[in-house]
């Protein structure tokens, strides 16, 4: 859907810019409004270069944020899978409680947190199953060396899972402040106005249309790319999906089935508690 909207927005903005150029062209003198075209082109080159450098730097930062969110989601899913393995080292019924709560944690990420991130409403919301896991851990007291080792490994993996979740959640908020967006759109508007002064009644209309349309379409597409990178959890092409967590849940389910272990799952398929 976002691709369709992107094409529509680019086409609309380009169409408006081309129409504006052709309208200005009707009253423009031959050779454009500039007496010295080479000097005007040089100034335009400086404006365009400054805009492209600024935009390129911001796109790099936005992509870093996008990649951080992606790697955070993958690391979190891996930690859930590894913690399920570690849970089997605990005695019953703690092992089953940990396993069931981890499955619910993953389901909650896939079905609840992901939709909240796309809507931009996750905020400081915590995963309720993270709290359940903490409560279960508090009720357990290691008595043997093997239990102590499992306990220590669990604490370490929990820290890694929580850090990975923070990376994922941080990516959902975006990193580009409103002031940067205002500056980018202001520069883009300045480039558009400057391009209008290249209107030339002595040049063919289609040449003038291509002149304006190519510049505006490129600027519009770059701004749309920046927007998608700054909002990595959007739906559609290029958006991040909970593929890694779904894969981990499938692996956990297959693993438990392979060892013929029946674990009570305290939630439904959506990750909502049933108790």
Secondary structure, DSSP 8 states (H G I E B T S, - for coil): -HHHHHHHHHHHHHHHHHHHHHHHHHT--TT-S-S-HHHHHHHHHHHHHHHHHHHHHHHHHHHHHHHHHHHHHHHHHHHHHHHHHHHTTS-TTHHHHHHHHHHHHHHHIIIIIHHHHHHT--TT---HHHHHHHHHHHT----SHHHHHHHHHHHHHHHHHHHHHHHHHHHHH-S--HHHHHHHHHHHHHHHHHHHTT--TTS-HHHHHHHHHHHHHHHHHHHHHHHHHHSTT-SSTT---THHHHHHHHHHHHHHHHTT-----SB-TTS-B--
